[in-house]
Amino acid sequence: MTVDFRCENCGKMLSVDDQPGNAVRCPHCRKKVTVPEGLAALPRPHVPPNARHADSPSGGQAQGQDDGQQAEQGEEELVENQGISGAMAMIMPWVISVFLHVGVCLVMLFFVMVTVVSKIPTDIIIPDAALDLDNPGGVMHPKTATVSKTDADRRTVVKRYTKREEQVDKGKTEQTIQLLAASSDGAHGGAADLGLTNQDAAGGPRSRFFGSGGKAYHIAYVVDRSGSMSGTFEEVRIEMLKSIGQLKEAQDFSIILFGEGAFIEGPQKRLVPAELVNKLAANDFLKGITASGQTTVLPALKRAFQVLKYADASKTGRLVYLLSDGIFAGLLGGSEYTTADGKVLKGNDAAIQWLRDNNPKDEQKGLVHVNTFLYLSRDEEAMKVMDTIAKENGGRFKLVSTDE
């Protein structure tokens, strides 16, 4: 049986006399092909041997030549198309592979970016460029309560000229001018003219907490986390991070939170340099704090003084920021202190008396300045306690209102 079909390798027309399903060799590409079964039943094209155009003896020959040329062109186009298809079939897997690998790389890059961004704390507070110096707090002026008219006039003149220098200089001065002339009270130069003592002039960099600040190298945040602070501790936490974020690297800090019984201390349980890594650690530590229990302050105060005791003595200025929203448990419990004469005190009285007995009054002997904050409360007893602690320990008392 004669079967006409195209070679599946080169596309040439073949006419073989063989059974469907048998393998034959293509005379054009010399490759084996299988005789298709579906074409065996098709009739073979048949052209009558004497078919010619009636009006021209040569018309049949011309028509035959045209048909042959068209057949050859059709075969060439088919071969060309099959070549293109073959090339595309070879290229497409590579193209798909390239796009697949690029897509996988983009997905991996996305997950890496998400991981890196998730590690950046969202709550860390960017330090302000400048601090509010109108309310310095902290290291107190020893002559504030008894300033003479002459000293007040002198300070006014100095302040006026200081503002004028700030307006003219614009920060272009390359060197700091220090006045080192000795004075009779032990202060020097410009500090002596202003009536400042050595401890005021060398108090350290300024810091700020709820708008009230101080000059100190070593700072302890002693903050209430009792149950009454449960609805407001988040705002206090943010203010603590703001304050810590503004500290200079030369300063160091510690976090001590008081509540029911024992206190909770920062991750390193000591003074740590105000470097970025420690500021981020403070942010992570404060995230997991919850408020509960009574206001038991004295153990936290004792710990703060112990930490500050081992501060670098070459850097002067020790400061405690003490914040609470009420009295220190009073007679109901909480803080308890036994004086040298055997008297047992509790709550507010215990905290006040312990500071009187344990906080030196002299800067050279380790005086710790205590700035106090009464948070969102106007309780008269609490205000009295906080004000007393601040006045007796070289600090300032501030009533923190809801609009701050």
C-alpha positions in Angstrom: 0.0 0.0 0.0 1.4 3.4 -1.0 1.1 6.1 1.6 1.9 9.8 1.2 2.9 11.8 4.2 5.5 14.4 5.4 8.6 13.5 7.3 8.3 14.5 10.9 11.9 15.5 11.0 12.6 17.5 7.8 9.0 18.2 6.6 9.6 16.7 3.1 6.8 14.8 1.3 7.3 11.1 1.3 5.6 8.4 -0.7 6.3 4.9 0.6 4.8 1.6 -0.2 4.6 0.1 3.3 2.2 -0.8 6.0 1.1 1.9 8.5 3.0 1.7 11.8 6.2 0.4 10.2 9.5 2.5 10.4 11.1 3.7 7.2 14.1 5.9 6.6 13.5 9.3 5.0 15.5 9.7 1.8 16.0 13.4 2.5 17.2 13.6 6.2 18.2 9.9 6.5 16.2 9.6 9.8 13.8 6.9 10.6 10.1 7.9 10.7 7.0 5.9 11.4 4.3 5.5 8.7 1.2 7.1 10.1 -1.9 4.9 10.3 -4.5 7.7 9.9 -3.4 8.4 6.3 -3.6 4.9 5.0 -7.3 5.2 4.1 -7.0 8.5 2.4 -7.3 8.5 -1.4 -4.2 9.4 -3.3 -4.4 12.5 -5.4 -4.8 11.4 -9.0 -4.3 13.6 -12.1 -5.4 12.3 -15.5 -2.3 11.8 -17.7 -3.8 13.7 -20.7 -5.4 16.5 -18.7 -4.6 19.8 -20.5 -6.1 23.2 -21.2 -8.3 22.8 -24.2 -7.2 26.0 -25.9 -3.5 25.6 -25.5 -1.4 22.5 -25.9 1.3 24.0 -23.7 -1.1 25.2 -21.0 -1.0 21.9 -19.1 2.8 22.0 -19.0 2.9 25.6 -17.7 0.2 24.7 -15.2 2.2 21.7 -14.0 5.3 23.8 -13.6 3.4 26.4 -11.6 2.0 23.7 -9.4 5.4 22.3 -8.8 6.9 25.7 -7.9 4.0 26.4 -5.5 4.5 23.0 -3.9 8.2 23.6 -3.5 7.5 27.1 -2.0 4.9 25.6 0.4 7.4 23.0 1.5 10.1 25.6 2.1 7.7 27.8 4.1 6.6 24.8 6.1 10.2 23.8 6.8 11.0 27.4 7.8 8.0 27.6 10.1 8.9 24.3 11.7 12.5 25.6 12.2 11.2 28.7 14.0 8.9 26.6 16.1 11.8 24.3 17.0 14.0 27.3 18.0 11.2 28.7 20.1 10.7 25.4 21.7 14.4 25.3 22.7 14.5 29.0 23.9 11.2 29.1 25.9 12.3 26.8 28.7 15.3 29.1 29.3 13.2 32.2 29.2 10.7 30.7 31.7 13.5 29.6 33.9 15.1 33.1 34.0 11.7 34.7 34.9 11.1 32.0 37.5 14.5 32.6 39.2 14.0 36.4 39.1 10.6 36.1 40.7 12.0 33.8 43.5 14.8 36.4 44.1 12.3 39.2 44.4 10.2 37.2 46.8 13.3 36.4 49.0 14.3 40.1 48.9 10.8 41.1 50.0 11.0 38.8 53.0 14.4 40.0 53.9 13.2 43.6 53.8 10.2 42.8 56.0 12.4 41.0 58.5 14.9 43.9 58.7 12.1 46.5 59.0 10.4 44.4 61.7 13.5 44.6 63.8 13.5 48.4 63.8 11.7 49.6 66.9 8.6 51.6 66.1 8.5 53.3 69.5 12.0 54.5 69.8 12.0 58.3 70.2 14.3 60.4 68.1 16.2 62.9 70.3 15.4 66.5 69.9 18.0 68.8 68.5 17.8 71.1 71.5 16.6 70.9 75.0 14.3 73.3 76.8 16.6 75.2 79.1 13.9 77.5 80.6 13.2 74.9 83.4 16.5 73.1 84.1 15.6 71.5 87.5 18.1 68.9 88.8 21.1 70.6 90.2 19.6 73.5 92.2 21.1 76.9 92.8 22.1 77.2 96.4 21.4 80.9 96.5 18.0 80.9 94.7 16.0 81.7 97.8 18.2 84.7 98.8 19.3 86.4 95.7 20.3 90.0 96.3 19.2 92.9 94.0 22.8 93.4 92.9 23.1 89.7 91.9 19.7 89.8 90.1 20.8 92.9 88.1 24.1 91.3 87.3 22.4 88.1 86.0 20.0 90.2 83.9 22.9 92.0 82.2 24.7 88.7 81.6 21.6 87.1 80.2 21.0 90.1 77.9 24.6 89.9 76.5 24.3 86.1 76.2 21.3 86.4 74.0 23.0 89.0 71.9 26.0 86.7 71.4 23.7 83.9 70.3 22.2 86.2 67.7 25.5 87.4 66.3 27.7 84.4 66.6 25.4 81.8 64.9 27.5 78.9 66.1 30.6 79.9 64.2 32.9 80.2 67.2 35.5 77.4 66.9 36.8 77.4 70.5 35.1 77.7 73.8 36.3 80.6 76.0 36.7 79.6 79.6 37.1 82.2 82.4 39.4 80.7 85.0 39.9 83.5 87.4 39.5 82.3 91.0 36.9 83.7 93.3 36.7 83.8 97.1 33.9 81.2 97.3 35.7 78.6 95.3 33.9 79.2 92.0 35.7 80.4 88.9 35.4 83.2 86.4 32.0 83.5 84.8 30.5 81.1 87.3 31.6 83.2 90.1 30.1 86.3 88.6 26.8 84.5 88.3 26.9 83.4 91.9 27.3 79.7 91.0 29.3 77.1 92.9 31.6 74.5 91.6 28.8 71.9 91.7 26.5 74.0 89.6 29.2 74.8 87.0 30.2 71.1 86.7 26.8 69.4 87.0 27.1 67.6 83.6 25.0 67.7 80.4 21.3 68.6 80.7 18.5 66.1 80.6 14.7 66.5 80.5 11.7 64.5 81.7 8.1 65.8 81.3 9.6 69.3 80.7 11.6 69.4 84.0 15.3 68.8 83.6 18.6 68.8 85.4 22.3 68.8 84.9 23.8 65.3 85.5 26.0 62.6 84.1 24.2 59.8 86.0 20.4 59.5 85.9 18.1 57.0 87.5 14.4 56.8 86.4 12.4 55.6 89.4 8.8 55.3 88.0 5.5 54.1 89.5 4.1 51.0 87.8 1.4 50.2 90.4 -2.2 49.2 89.5 -3.4 52.8 89.4 -1.0 53.5 86.5 -2.5 50.8 84.3 -4.4 53.2 82.1 -1.7 55.8 81.9 1.6 53.9 81.9 1.8 53.9 78.1 2.1 57.7 78.1 4.7 57.6 80.8 6.7 54.9 78.9 6.7 57.2 75.8 8.0 60.1 77.9 10.7 58.0 79.4 11.9 57.0 75.9 11.9 60.6 74.9 14.0 61.5 77.8 16.4 58.6 77.3 16.6 59.4 73.6 17.8 62.9 74.4 20.7 61.8 76.6 24.2 62.3 75.4 26.6 59.4 75.0 28.7 60.8 77.9 25.8 60.3 80.2 24.5 57.0 81.6 21.1 55.9 83.0 19.2 53.2 84.8 15.5 52.2 84.9 13.8 51.1 88.1 10.1 50.6 88.2 8.2 50.1 91.5 4.9 48.5 92.3 3.8 45.6 94.4 6.6 44.6 96.8 9.8 44.2 94.7 10.9 46.5 91.9 11.7 45.7 88.3 15.0 46.8 86.9 16.3 47.5 83.4 17.9 44.6 81.4 21.5 45.2 82.6 20.6 46.2 86.2 23.1 49.0 86.4 24.0 52.3 84.9 24.6 51.9 81.2 26.0 54.5 78.7 23.4 56.4 76.8 24.4 54.8 73.5 22.0 53.7 70.8 22.2 50.0 71.6 21.3 50.7 75.3 18.5 53.1 74.3 17.0 50.3 72.0 17.4 47.8 74.9 15.4 50.2 77.1 12.7 50.4 74.5 12.4 46.6 74.3 12.4 46.4 78.1 9.6 48.9 78.6 7.4 47.2 76.0 6.6 44.3 78.2 5.9 46.2 81.5 2.4 46.0 82.9 1.1 48.0 85.9 -0.1 46.2 89.0 -0.1 46.3 92.8 0.4 49.0 95.5 2.7 51.9 95.4 5.8 50.5 97.2 8.5 53.0 96.5 11.3 52.6 99.1 13.0 49.5 97.8 13.2 51.1 94.3 14.7 54.3 95.9 17.3 52.3 97.8 18.3 50.5 94.6 18.6 53.7 92.7 20.9 55.2 95.3 23.0 52.0 95.3 23.4 52.1 91.5 24.3 55.8 91.6 26.8 55.2 94.4 29.0 53.3 91.9 28.8 55.9 89.2 32.0 57.3 87.7 33.2 59.8 90.3 35.1 61.8 87.7 31.8 62.8 86.2 29.7 64.9 88.6 26.0 65.1 88.9 23.7 62.4 90.1 19.9 62.7 89.5 16.8 60.7 90.2 13.5 61.2 88.3 10.9 60.0 90.8 7.4 59.7 89.3 4.1 58.5 90.9 0.4 59.2 90.6 -0.3 59.2 94.4 0.9 58.7 97.9 3.3 55.8 98.7 0.8 53.4 100.2 0.7 55.4 103.5 -0.3 53.4 106.6 -1.9 50.7 104.6 1.5 49.1 103.9 4.1 49.3 101.2 7.3 51.1 102.2 8.6 50.6 105.7 11.7 52.0 107.4 13.1 51.7 110.9 15.2 54.7 112.0 18.3 54.6 114.1 16.4 55.2 117.3 14.1 52.2 116.5 11.1 54.1 115.2 9.2 52.2 112.5 7.8 54.4 109.7 5.6 53.4 106.7 4.6 54.7 103.3 5.2 58.5 102.8 7.0 59.0 106.1 9.3 56.0 105.5 10.4 57.4 102.1 11.0 60.9 103.3 12.9 59.9 106.4 15.1 57.4 104.6 16.2 60.1 102.2 17.0 62.4 105.1 19.1 59.7 106.7 20.9 58.4 103.5 21.2 61.3 101.0 24.3 63.4 101.7 23.7 67.1 101.7 27.1 67.9 100.1 27.8 67.4 96.4 31.3 66.2 97.1 30.0 63.5 99.4 27.6 62.1 96.8 24.5 64.2 96.9 21.7 62.8 94.7 19.3 65.3 93.4 15.7 64.1 93.2 13.2 65.7 90.8 9.7 64.6 91.7 6.6 64.3 89.4 3.0 63.8 90.5 1.3 62.3 87.5 -2.4 63.3 86.7 -3.3 63.8 90.3 -4.1 66.7 92.6 -4.2 64.9 95.9 -3.1 67.4 98.5 -1.2 64.8 100.6 0.6 63.4 97.5 1.6 66.9 96.4 2.9 67.7 99.8 5.0 64.5 99.9 6.5 65.0 96.4 7.2 68.7 97.1 9.0 67.8 100.4 11.1 65.2 98.8 12.2 67.5 96.0 13.0 70.5 98.3 15.0 68.4 100.8 17.0 66.6 98.0 18.1 69.5 95.8 15.4 68.9 93.1 12.2 70.3 91.8 8.6 69.1 92.1 6.3 69.2 89.1 2.6 68.5 88.8 2.0 66.7 85.5 -1.4 67.6 84.0 -3.4 65.9 81.4 -2.5 68.4 78.7 1.3 67.5 78.7 
